[in-house]
Structure formats: structure tokens, C-alpha cells
Amino acid sequence: MSACDGVGSDAPIGGTLSGLASGQQIVLQNNASDDLTLTRNGDFRFDTRLKAGDRYSVSVLTQPAGVTCSVSNGSGRVNSRGDGVFGVKVACDTGPSLGGNLSGLQTGTSVTLASNGMSLVLTQNGFFQFKNSLPAGTPYQVVVAQQPLQGQCSVSNGSGSIVAGKLSLVNVACQ
């Protein structure tokens, strides 16, 4: 330890993780480094401590499979006393948020849907859902990104905003 390291001047950065399903993991970063892999809900702390006045910026480096996790209260500065920061919140939404019903698709063909940077190739009629969830309040617009080789598909009820805990349903009809 060097003479510059004052006792109590190193501030831990941490918070709470919620909504992570059993068997999944998430990798967080602070200030684009200091990777922290978490496999369970609860309190967490990064290994690297910061000095008074240092900036912190917590982000998700690797999302769990099929899940969207978001960070709140994840950036700021360590106060002038060098107190620890424990108010970072990471919340994961494990449920699908966007799906619907496909009808009229001819056997042996496929249609590709797209929304919010996600794409979904459908090869049979019936219920479908996008793998990744979207946070509540997120606007969506489902479009046909690629029509089938035979026929034409159209989307109805394809736009809106995600409501927490509710699957947004879209209809895709092909002829």
C-alpha cells in the first residue's frame, strides 16, 4: 500500500440485481472495465474501488440469454467524503413481451418479422414470440422484413408500447 492510499478513501461501487432466472448469468462493467459476472439475484460489488470525486458508470456487458436487463442509478460521482455507492439497480425482465399469431402461411415457406432490432423467421402458422423481452414503455413496430416466396403477409396490431407483465399480441396474416 502506498502512502497516498488514505484509510477509508476507497469507495466500493455496487447495488442490487433482481429478476435473473436460475441458471443464467449477466456480466456488468464499471467504467467500461472491471467485469463482474453475476449468477444470482441480490447485492453485488465491483472489485475495483474508487476515490472521492471519481466517476462511475455501470453498464451491462453481456445480457443473459433471451432476457433484457437494464441499469438504473448507474452513473455519477463518488461524493467528496469517498462514501461507497450502493444504489445501483439492475433489473432483468425474463418474460417475453412481444408475440402474436401467424395464419395463412403456405407449407414449405417462411416469413421474417422484425421489431426493435430483433428478427424472427417463422415457418409455420400459430403462436409466435420474439425471444428477447423489451422494457415496459418501449415502443415497438412489427414489420414484415422478408415476404415468403409464395404469397404476401401483412401485420395488424403491429405497433404500440410494451406494458409490464403483459404480452403484446400482433396478428400476421398471409394469403
C-alpha positions in Angstrom: 0.0 0.0 0.0 1.4 3.4 -0.9 1.4 6.4 1.3 -1.2 8.0 -0.9 -3.9 5.4 0.0 -5.9 7.0 2.7 -7.8 4.8 5.1 -11.5 4.8 4.2 -10.9 6.8 1.0 -11.6 3.9 -1.3 -15.3 3.7 -2.2 -16.9 0.4 -3.2 -19.4 0.6 -6.1 -22.4 -1.8 -6.0 -26.1 -2.3 -5.8 -28.8 -4.9 -6.3 -29.6 -7.4 -9.1 -33.2 -8.6 -9.5 -35.2 -10.7 -11.9 -32.3 -13.0 -13.0 -33.6 -16.5 -13.6 -31.9 -19.5 -12.0 -29.1 -20.9 -14.2 -28.5 -17.6 -16.0 -25.7 -15.1 -15.7 -25.1 -11.5 -16.5 -21.8 -9.6 -16.9 -21.7 -6.0 -15.6 -19.0 -3.4 -16.1 -18.0 -0.3 -14.3 -16.3 2.4 -16.4 -16.0 0.1 -19.4 -13.8 -2.3 -17.4 -13.9 -4.2 -14.1 -16.1 -7.0 -15.4 -18.3 -8.6 -12.8 -20.2 -11.9 -13.6 -23.3 -12.4 -11.5 -25.3 -15.7 -11.3 -27.8 -14.9 -8.7 -30.1 -12.0 -7.5 -29.1 -9.9 -4.6 -26.4 -7.4 -3.6 -23.2 -7.0 -5.7 -20.0 -5.0 -5.5 -17.3 -4.4 -8.1 -13.7 -5.4 -7.1 -12.2 -2.0 -8.0 -12.8 0.7 -5.5 -12.9 4.4 -6.5 -11.6 7.6 -4.9 -13.7 10.6 -3.8 -14.7 12.5 -6.9 -14.2 9.6 -9.3 -16.9 8.9 -11.9 -18.6 5.6 -12.1 -20.7 4.2 -14.9 -22.3 0.8 -14.5 -23.5 -1.0 -17.7 -24.4 -4.4 -18.9 -21.6 -6.0 -20.9 -23.4 -9.4 -21.6 -27.1 -9.9 -21.3 -28.5 -13.2 -20.1 -29.8 -15.4 -22.9 -33.3 -14.2 -24.0 -33.5 -11.6 -21.3 -33.2 -7.9 -21.2 -31.6 -6.3 -18.1 -31.4 -2.6 -17.5 -29.4 -0.4 -15.1 -30.8 2.5 -13.1 -28.9 4.8 -10.9 -25.8 3.5 -12.6 -23.7 6.6 -13.1 -22.4 9.5 -11.2 -19.5 10.6 -9.0 -18.3 9.3 -5.6 -19.0 12.0 -3.1 -16.2 14.2 -1.6 -16.1 12.0 1.5 -15.5 8.9 -0.5 -18.6 7.1 0.7 -19.5 3.9 -1.1 -22.2 3.8 -3.7 -24.7 1.0 -3.2 -27.8 2.4 -5.0 -27.2 0.9 -8.5 -30.2 -1.2 -9.6 -30.0 -3.9 -12.3 -33.4 -5.3 -13.2 -33.9 -8.2 -15.6 -37.2 -8.9 -17.4 -37.4 -12.6 -18.0 -40.8 -12.8 -19.7 -41.4 -12.4 -23.4 -43.1 -9.1 -24.2 -43.9 -9.3 -27.9 -45.6 -12.1 -29.8 -48.7 -13.0 -31.7 -50.4 -15.3 -34.2 -49.4 -16.2 -37.8 -52.1 -17.5 -40.2 -52.2 -18.4 -43.9 -48.5 -19.2 -44.4 -48.1 -21.8 -47.1 -46.3 -25.1 -46.1 -42.6 -25.0 -47.0 -42.3 -21.2 -47.0 -41.2 -18.7 -44.4 -41.8 -15.1 -43.4 -39.3 -12.9 -41.5 -40.6 -10.4 -39.0 -38.6 -7.5 -37.4 -39.0 -5.2 -34.5 -36.7 -3.2 -32.2 -33.5 -4.7 -33.7 -34.8 -8.3 -33.4 -35.8 -10.6 -36.2 -37.8 -13.7 -36.2 -38.1 -16.3 -39.0 -41.5 -18.1 -38.9 -42.0 -21.4 -40.8 -45.4 -22.4 -39.6 -48.8 -21.0 -38.6 -49.7 -20.5 -35.0 -48.5 -18.6 -31.9 -45.0 -17.0 -32.0 -43.0 -14.7 -29.8 -39.8 -12.8 -30.0 -37.1 -14.2 -27.8 -35.9 -11.1 -26.1 -38.1 -9.0 -23.8 -38.5 -5.3 -24.1 -38.7 -3.0 -21.0 -42.1 -1.6 -20.1 -42.9 1.6 -22.0 -40.7 0.7 -25.0 -42.4 1.5 -28.3 -42.5 -1.4 -30.9 -43.4 -1.7 -34.5 -43.5 -5.2 -36.0 -43.0 -5.3 -39.8 -42.5 -8.0 -42.4 -38.8 -7.9 -43.1 -38.9 -10.6 -45.8 -42.0 -11.9 -47.5 -42.5 -15.6 -48.3 -41.5 -16.9 -51.7 -45.2 -17.6 -52.3 -47.9 -15.2 -51.1 -48.0 -11.9 -49.2 -48.1 -11.3 -45.5 -49.4 -8.3 -43.6 -49.3 -7.2 -40.0 -52.2 -5.9 -37.9 -52.0 -4.5 -34.4 -48.2 -4.3 -35.1 -47.3 -1.2 -33.1 -47.7 0.2 -29.6 -45.8 0.3 -26.3 -44.8 -2.6 -24.1 -46.9 -2.9 -20.9 -45.2 -4.5 -17.9 -46.3 -8.1 -17.3 -48.4 -8.3 -20.4 -47.6 -10.0 -23.8 -48.2 -7.6 -26.6 -50.1 -9.5 -29.3 -49.6 -8.9 -33.1 -51.5 -10.6 -35.9 -49.7 -11.6 -39.1 -52.0 -12.9 -42.0 -50.6 -14.4 -45.2 -52.5 -15.1 -48.4 
